[in-house]
């Protein structure tokens, strides 16, 4: 009669430690040691085979690498309580992804079922406790941006994102997604304002630090239900019909695209939900990286929306 025994380690999607428990308690010579990470599991297997009476025991030990691709996504959304950020949080929750939002306003005032499934952290990227925010994260999505004075726009659109990108990189976060802005064919004096130069500075930093996993999404006008001070602004009443109209006449308007500032009118609007699902596609697909235009964002969203 032969016997086979082994010890296996338990697998945790969020812990880097492993613990061993016998699979066949009678003879602990078959050993599986697994060290885990949030994105994959790898382990060594040690085993021995014992024969019954009259047969010499073969105590040779072999090692086998076992790799299991276990996706336990946990994302950090910067500016998660804002218009775009909240849509990304909602889309992530719908896909079973664990979400942490870091924003200065913290938890939003409105109540929807998905809101209770997000960990809302109140804070500023310039003073954030990154050890608390980034622990266990597999990706960061930044929706940070805004308007104001030249100095404010450089700080919000550029410096704040640069700080976040470098903090994520230093912490070892494998992926970073930046919500940027469409590459408008505006006159140079307009593109030199703090809003655009700040966004492009953040893009350059991201593509430098994350050349093979950084994602830049460049939407134009984003429509959806925007909540401000308890009121809903139905931007879709403008954006959705305009998007459909421009899609219908795009073959006629293409010759106009080269005209200066033409894409202020001709660049198609984008649903905030499409932008959100494109960001989630970027989170879950390791082959998704680089700079994405409006049409590419729509395509990325359509491939993941339920």
C-alpha positions as a Markdown table, in Angstrom:
| # | Residue | x | y | z |
|---|---|---|---|---|
| 1 | Unk | 0.0 | 0.0 | 0.0 |
| 2 | Unk | 1.5 | 3.4 | -1.0 |
| 3 | Unk | 0.7 | 6.7 | 0.7 |
| 4 | Unk | 0.9 | 10.3 | -0.4 |
| 5 | Unk | 0.7 | 13.3 | 1.8 |
| 6 | Unk | 1.0 | 17.0 | 1.4 |
| 7 | Unk | 0.8 | 20.4 | 3.0 |
| 8 | Unk | -0.7 | 23.4 | 1.2 |
| 9 | Unk | -0.6 | 27.0 | 2.1 |
| 10 | Unk | -3.7 | 29.1 | 2.2 |
| 11 | Unk | -4.1 | 31.8 | -0.5 |
| 12 | Unk | -5.0 | 35.3 | 0.3 |
| 13 | Unk | -5.7 | 37.9 | -2.4 |
| 14 | Unk | -4.6 | 40.8 | -0.2 |
| 15 | Unk | -1.9 | 39.4 | 2.0 |
| 16 | Unk | 1.7 | 38.7 | 1.1 |
| 17 | Unk | 2.0 | 36.0 | 3.8 |
| 18 | Unk | 1.2 | 32.3 | 3.6 |
| 19 | Unk | 0.3 | 29.7 | 6.1 |
| 20 | Unk | 0.6 | 25.9 | 5.7 |
| 21 | Unk | -2.1 | 23.3 | 6.4 |
| 22 | Unk | -1.9 | 19.6 | 5.7 |
| 23 | Unk | -3.8 | 18.4 | 2.7 |
| 24 | Unk | -3.2 | 14.7 | 3.7 |
| 25 | Unk | -2.5 | 14.9 | 7.4 |
| 26 | Unk | -1.1 | 11.4 | 7.8 |
| 27 | Unk | 2.3 | 12.1 | 6.1 |
| 28 | Unk | 3.4 | 15.7 | 5.7 |
| 29 | Unk | 6.0 | 15.2 | 3.0 |
| 30 | Unk | 4.0 | 16.7 | 0.1 |
| 31 | Unk | 4.6 | 20.4 | 0.6 |
| 32 | Unk | 3.1 | 23.4 | -1.2 |
| 33 | Unk | 4.4 | 26.8 | -0.3 |
| 34 | Unk | 2.7 | 29.8 | -1.8 |
| 35 | Unk | 3.6 | 33.4 | -1.5 |
| 36 | Unk | 0.8 | 35.6 | -2.7 |
| 37 | Unk | 0.4 | 39.0 | -4.2 |
| 38 | Unk | -2.7 | 40.9 | -5.2 |
| 39 | Unk | -2.5 | 40.1 | -8.9 |
| 40 | Unk | -1.0 | 36.5 | -9.0 |
| 41 | Unk | 0.0 | 33.6 | -6.9 |
| 42 | Unk | 3.2 | 31.5 | -7.2 |
| 43 | Unk | 4.2 | 28.6 | -5.1 |
| 44 | Unk | 6.7 | 25.8 | -4.8 |
| 45 | Unk | 5.6 | 22.2 | -4.2 |
| 46 | Unk | 7.6 | 19.7 | -2.3 |
| 47 | Unk | 6.4 | 16.1 | -2.3 |
| 48 | Unk | 7.4 | 12.6 | -1.3 |
| 49 | Unk | 5.9 | 9.2 | -2.1 |
| 50 | Unk | 6.0 | 6.4 | 0.5 |
| 51 | Unk | 5.5 | 2.8 | -0.5 |
| 52 | Unk | 4.0 | 0.1 | 1.7 |
| 53 | Unk | 5.8 | -2.7 | 3.6 |
| 54 | Unk | 8.5 | -4.5 | 1.6 |
| 55 | Unk | 9.0 | -1.7 | -0.8 |
| 56 | Unk | 11.8 | 0.8 | -0.3 |
| 57 | Unk | 10.7 | 4.4 | 0.2 |
| 58 | Unk | 11.5 | 6.9 | -2.4 |
| 59 | Unk | 12.2 | 10.1 | -0.6 |
| 60 | Unk | 13.1 | 12.2 | -3.6 |
| 61 | Unk | 11.7 | 15.7 | -3.5 |
| 62 | Unk | 10.7 | 17.7 | -6.5 |
| 63 | Unk | 9.7 | 21.4 | -6.7 |
| 64 | Unk | 6.8 | 22.6 | -8.9 |
| 65 | Unk | 5.9 | 26.2 | -9.6 |
| 66 | Unk | 2.2 | 26.8 | -9.5 |
| 67 | Unk | 1.0 | 30.0 | -10.9 |
| 68 | Unk | -2.7 | 31.1 | -10.6 |
| 69 | Unk | -3.8 | 34.4 | -12.1 |
| 70 | Unk | -6.1 | 35.7 | -9.4 |
| 71 | Unk | -7.4 | 39.1 | -10.2 |
| 72 | Unk | -8.3 | 40.9 | -7.0 |
| 73 | Unk | -8.6 | 44.4 | -8.2 |
| 74 | Unk | -8.5 | 47.3 | -5.7 |
| 75 | Unk | -8.4 | 50.8 | -7.2 |
| 76 | Unk | -7.8 | 54.2 | -5.8 |
| 77 | Unk | -9.9 | 57.0 | -7.5 |
| 78 | Unk | -8.4 | 60.5 | -7.0 |
| 79 | Unk | -11.3 | 63.0 | -7.0 |
| 80 | Unk | -13.8 | 60.1 | -6.6 |
| 81 | Unk | -16.6 | 62.3 | -5.3 |
| 82 | Unk | -16.6 | 64.6 | -8.4 |
| 83 | Unk | -18.6 | 64.3 | -11.6 |
| 84 | Unk | -16.2 | 61.9 | -13.5 |
| 85 | Unk | -14.7 | 60.3 | -10.3 |
| 86 | Unk | -18.1 | 59.2 | -9.0 |
| 87 | Unk | -19.0 | 57.7 | -12.3 |
| 88 | Unk | -15.8 | 55.7 | -12.2 |
| 89 | Unk | -16.4 | 54.6 | -8.6 |
| 90 | Unk | -19.9 | 53.4 | -9.6 |
| 91 | Unk | -18.7 | 51.5 | -12.7 |
| 92 | Unk | -16.0 | 49.8 | -10.6 |
| 93 | Unk | -18.4 | 48.7 | -8.0 |
| 94 | Unk | -20.7 | 47.3 | -10.7 |
| 95 | Unk | -17.8 | 45.1 | -11.9 |
| 96 | Unk | -17.0 | 43.9 | -8.4 |
| 97 | Unk | -13.9 | 46.0 | -7.9 |
| 98 | Unk | -12.9 | 47.3 | -4.5 |
| 99 | Unk | -12.8 | 51.1 | -4.5 |
| 100 | Unk | -11.1 | 53.8 | -2.4 |
| 101 | Unk | -11.9 | 57.4 | -3.2 |
| 102 | Unk | -9.5 | 60.2 | -2.1 |
| 103 | Unk | -11.0 | 63.7 | -2.4 |
| 104 | Unk | -11.1 | 66.9 | -0.4 |
| 105 | Unk | -14.9 | 66.6 | -0.1 |
| 106 | Unk | -15.0 | 63.0 | 1.0 |
| 107 | Unk | -18.2 | 61.0 | 0.9 |
| 108 | Unk | -20.9 | 62.6 | -1.4 |
| 109 | Unk | -24.0 | 63.9 | 0.2 |
| 110 | Unk | -26.4 | 62.0 | -2.0 |
| 111 | Unk | -27.4 | 58.4 | -1.3 |
| 112 | Unk | -27.3 | 55.6 | -3.8 |
| 113 | Unk | -26.7 | 51.9 | -3.2 |
| 114 | Unk | -23.2 | 51.9 | -4.7 |
| 115 | Unk | -22.0 | 54.7 | -2.5 |
| 116 | Unk | -22.0 | 52.5 | 0.6 |
| 117 | Unk | -19.6 | 50.1 | -1.2 |
| 118 | Unk | -16.8 | 52.7 | -1.6 |
| 119 | Unk | -14.3 | 53.6 | 1.1 |
| 120 | Unk | -14.4 | 57.4 | 1.1 |
| 121 | Unk | -11.3 | 59.1 | 2.3 |
| 122 | Unk | -11.1 | 62.8 | 2.9 |
| 123 | Unk | -7.8 | 64.3 | 2.0 |
| 124 | Unk | -5.6 | 66.3 | -0.4 |
| 125 | Unk | -3.0 | 64.6 | -2.7 |
| 126 | Unk | -0.4 | 67.1 | -1.6 |
| 127 | Unk | -0.7 | 66.0 | 2.1 |
| 128 | Unk | -2.1 | 62.4 | 1.7 |
| 129 | Unk | -1.0 | 59.5 | 3.8 |
| 130 | Unk | -0.2 | 57.3 | 0.9 |
| 131 | Unk | 0.7 | 54.3 | 3.1 |
| 132 | Unk | -3.0 | 54.3 | 4.1 |
| 133 | Unk | -4.5 | 55.1 | 0.7 |
| 134 | Unk | -2.5 | 52.9 | -1.6 |
| 135 | Unk | -2.1 | 49.8 | 0.5 |
| 136 | Unk | -3.2 | 46.7 | -1.6 |
| 137 | Unk | -4.1 | 48.9 | -4.7 |
| 138 | Unk | -3.6 | 47.4 | -8.1 |
| 139 | Unk | -4.3 | 50.7 | -10.0 |
| 140 | Unk | -4.8 | 54.4 | -9.5 |
| 141 | Unk | -7.3 | 56.5 | -11.5 |
| 142 | Unk | -6.8 | 60.3 | -11.3 |
| 143 | Unk | -9.7 | 62.6 | -12.3 |
| 144 | Unk | -8.0 | 65.6 | -10.7 |
| 145 | Unk | -8.4 | 68.8 | -12.7 |
| 146 | Unk | -10.1 | 72.2 | -12.7 |
| 147 | Unk | -10.1 | 75.8 | -13.7 |
| 148 | Unk | -9.0 | 79.0 | -11.9 |
| 149 | Unk | -6.1 | 81.3 | -12.1 |
| 150 | Unk | -3.0 | 80.4 | -14.0 |
| 151 | Unk | -1.3 | 79.3 | -10.8 |
| 152 | Unk | -4.2 | 77.3 | -9.6 |
| 153 | Unk | -4.6 | 75.5 | -12.9 |
| 154 | Unk | -1.0 | 74.6 | -13.1 |
| 155 | Unk | -1.2 | 73.3 | -9.5 |
| 156 | Unk | -4.4 | 71.4 | -9.9 |
| 157 | Unk | -4.0 | 69.9 | -13.4 |
| 158 | Unk | -0.3 | 69.5 | -13.4 |
| 159 | Unk | 1.5 | 69.4 | -10.0 |
| 160 | Unk | -1.2 | 67.5 | -8.2 |
| 161 | Unk | -1.2 | 64.8 | -10.8 |
| 162 | Unk | 2.6 | 64.6 | -10.9 |
| 163 | Unk | 2.7 | 64.2 | -7.1 |
| 164 | Unk | 0.1 | 61.4 | -7.4 |
| 165 | Unk | 1.9 | 59.6 | -10.2 |
| 166 | Unk | 5.3 | 59.7 | -8.4 |
| 167 | Unk | 3.7 | 58.5 | -5.1 |
| 168 | Unk | 2.0 | 55.6 | -6.9 |
| 169 | Unk | 5.2 | 54.7 | -8.7 |
| 170 | Unk | 7.3 | 54.8 | -5.5 |
| 171 | Unk | 4.7 | 52.7 | -3.7 |
| 172 | Unk | 4.9 | 50.0 | -6.5 |
| 173 | Unk | 1.4 | 50.5 | -7.9 |
| 174 | Unk | 1.5 | 48.7 | -11.3 |
| 175 | Unk | -1.0 | 50.9 | -13.2 |
| 176 | Unk | -2.0 | 54.5 | -13.4 |
| 177 | Unk | -4.9 | 56.0 | -15.4 |
| 178 | Unk | -5.1 | 59.7 | -16.0 |
| 179 | Unk | -8.2 | 61.5 | -17.2 |
| 180 | Unk | -6.8 | 64.3 | -19.3 |
| 181 | Unk | -8.3 | 66.5 | -22.1 |
| 182 | Unk | -8.8 | 66.2 | -25.9 |
| 183 | Unk | -6.0 | 67.5 | -28.1 |
| 184 | Unk | -7.9 | 70.5 | -29.4 |
| 185 | Unk | -6.6 | 72.3 | -32.5 |
| 186 | Unk | -6.8 | 75.7 | -30.7 |
| 187 | Unk | -4.5 | 78.7 | -31.3 |
| 188 | Unk | -1.2 | 78.3 | -29.4 |
| 189 | Unk | -2.0 | 81.2 | -27.0 |
| 190 | Unk | -5.1 | 79.3 | -25.8 |
| 191 | Unk | -3.2 | 76.0 | -25.4 |
| 192 | Unk | -0.5 | 77.8 | -23.4 |
| 193 | Unk | -3.0 | 78.4 | -20.5 |
| 194 | Unk | -2.5 | 76.6 | -17.2 |
| 195 | Unk | -5.3 | 74.1 | -17.8 |
| 196 | Unk | -3.8 | 72.6 | -21.0 |
| 197 | Unk | -0.1 | 72.9 | -20.0 |
| 198 | Unk | -0.9 | 71.4 | -16.6 |
| 199 | Unk | -2.7 | 68.4 | -18.2 |
| 200 | Unk | 0.2 | 67.8 | -20.7 |
| 201 | Unk | 2.7 | 68.0 | -18.0 |
| 202 | Unk | 0.9 | 65.3 | -16.1 |
| 203 | Unk | 0.7 | 63.2 | -19.2 |
| 204 | Unk | 4.4 | 63.5 | -19.8 |
| 205 | Unk | 5.2 | 62.5 | -16.3 |
| 206 | Unk | 2.8 | 59.5 | -16.5 |
| 207 | Unk | 4.2 | 58.2 | -19.8 |
| 208 | Unk | 7.7 | 58.6 | -18.4 |
| 209 | Unk | 7.0 | 56.7 | -15.1 |
| 210 | Unk | 4.6 | 54.1 | -16.6 |
| 211 | Unk | 5.7 | 53.6 | -20.2 |
| 212 | Unk | 4.2 | 50.2 | -20.5 |
| 213 | Unk | 1.1 | 50.5 | -18.3 |
| 214 | Unk | 0.2 | 54.1 | -18.1 |
| 215 | Unk | -3.1 | 55.2 | -19.6 |
| 216 | Unk | -4.1 | 58.7 | -20.7 |
| 217 | Unk | -7.8 | 59.2 | -21.6 |
| 218 | Unk | -8.5 | 62.4 | -23.6 |
| 219 | Unk | -12.2 | 63.2 | -23.6 |
| 220 | Unk | -13.7 | 66.4 | -24.9 |
| 221 | Unk | -17.0 | 67.7 | -23.6 |
| 222 | Unk | -18.3 | 65.2 | -21.0 |
| 223 | Unk | -22.1 | 64.9 | -20.5 |
| 224 | Unk | -24.2 | 63.2 | -17.9 |
| 225 | Unk | -26.1 | 64.2 | -14.7 |
| 226 | Unk | -23.8 | 66.5 | -12.8 |
| 227 | Unk | -24.6 | 67.1 | -9.2 |
| 228 | Unk | -23.7 | 70.5 | -7.7 |
| 229 | Unk | -24.8 | 71.6 | -4.2 |
| 230 | Unk | -27.7 | 69.1 | -4.2 |
| 231 | Unk | -28.9 | 70.1 | -7.7 |
| 232 | Unk | -28.6 | 68.0 | -10.8 |
| 233 | Unk | -27.5 | 69.6 | -14.1 |
| 234 | Unk | -28.7 | 67.4 | -17.0 |
| 235 | Unk | -25.8 | 67.9 | -19.3 |
| 236 | Unk | -27.0 | 64.9 | -21.4 |
| 237 | Unk | -29.9 | 67.1 | -22.7 |
| 238 | Unk | -27.2 | 68.9 | -24.7 |
| 239 | Unk | -24.4 | 66.3 | -25.0 |
| 240 | Unk | -26.4 | 63.2 | -26.1 |
| 241 | Unk | -28.3 | 64.8 | -29.1 |
| 242 | Unk | -25.1 | 66.6 | -30.2 |
| 243 | Unk | -23.1 | 63.4 | -30.1 |
| 244 | Unk | -25.7 | 61.6 | -32.2 |
| 245 | Unk | -25.9 | 64.5 | -34.7 |
| 246 | Unk | -22.1 | 64.7 | -35.1 |
| 247 | Unk | -21.9 | 61.0 | -35.6 |
| 248 | Unk | -24.5 | 61.1 | -38.3 |
| 249 | Unk | -22.8 | 63.9 | -40.2 |
| 250 | Unk | -19.1 | 63.1 | -39.6 |
| 251 | Unk | -18.5 | 62.1 | -43.2 |
| 252 | Unk | -19.5 | 65.7 | -44.2 |
| 253 | Unk | -17.7 | 67.5 | -41.4 |
| 254 | Unk | -14.3 | 65.7 | -41.8 |
| 255 | Unk | -13.0 | 68.2 | -44.3 |
| 256 | Unk | -13.5 | 70.9 | -41.7 |
| 257 | Unk | -11.4 | 69.2 | -39.0 |
| 258 | Unk | -8.3 | 70.9 | -40.1 |
| 259 | Unk | -9.7 | 74.4 | -39.6 |
| 260 | Unk | -8.4 | 76.1 | -36.5 |
| 261 | Unk | -10.5 | 75.6 | -33.4 |
| 262 | Unk | -13.0 | 73.5 | -35.4 |
| 263 | Unk | -13.0 | 70.7 | -32.9 |
| 264 | Unk | -14.5 | 73.0 | -30.2 |
| 265 | Unk | -17.7 | 72.2 | -32.1 |
| 266 | Unk | -16.9 | 69.1 | -34.1 |
| 267 | Unk | -15.1 | 67.0 | -31.4 |
| 268 | Unk | -17.9 | 64.6 | -30.3 |
| 269 | Unk | -19.2 | 64.8 | -26.8 |
| 270 | Unk | -18.6 | 61.8 | -24.5 |
| 271 | Unk | -20.9 | 60.2 | -22.0 |
| 272 | Unk | -19.5 | 60.2 | -18.5 |
| 273 | Unk | -20.5 | 56.5 | -18.3 |
| 274 | Unk | -18.5 | 55.7 | -21.4 |
| 275 | Unk | -15.5 | 57.4 | -19.9 |
| 276 | Unk | -15.9 | 55.6 | -16.6 |
| 277 | Unk | -16.1 | 52.1 | -18.3 |
| 278 | Unk | -13.1 | 52.9 | -20.5 |
| 279 | Unk | -11.2 | 53.6 | -17.3 |
| 280 | Unk | -12.3 | 50.3 | -15.8 |
| 281 | Unk | -11.3 | 48.5 | -19.0 |
| 282 | Unk | -7.9 | 50.1 | -18.5 |
| 283 | Unk | -7.8 | 48.9 | -14.9 |
| 284 | Unk | -8.6 | 45.2 | -15.8 |
| 285 | Unk | -6.7 | 44.8 | -19.1 |
| 286 | Unk | -2.9 | 44.6 | -18.7 |
| 287 | Unk | -2.5 | 45.2 | -22.5 |
| 288 | Unk | -4.4 | 48.5 | -22.3 |
| 289 | Unk | -1.9 | 51.4 | -22.2 |
| 290 | Unk | -1.0 | 54.6 | -24.0 |
| 291 | Unk | -3.0 | 57.6 | -25.1 |
| 292 | Unk | -6.6 | 57.2 | -26.1 |
| 293 | Unk | -8.7 | 59.6 | -28.2 |
| 294 | Unk | -12.5 | 60.2 | -27.9 |
| 295 | Unk | -13.4 | 57.5 | -30.4 |
| 296 | Unk | -11.0 | 55.0 | -28.8 |
| 297 | Unk | -12.5 | 55.7 | -25.4 |
| 298 | Unk | -15.9 | 54.9 | -26.8 |
| 299 | Unk | -14.6 | 51.7 | -28.3 |
| 300 | Unk | -12.9 | 50.7 | -25.0 |
| 301 | Unk | -16.2 | 51.4 | -23.1 |
| 302 | Unk | -18.3 | 49.4 | -25.4 |
| 303 | Unk | -16.2 | 46.3 | -25.0 |
| 304 | Unk | -16.7 | 46.1 | -21.2 |
| 305 | Unk | -20.2 | 47.6 | -20.6 |
| 306 | Unk | -22.8 | 45.0 | -19.6 |
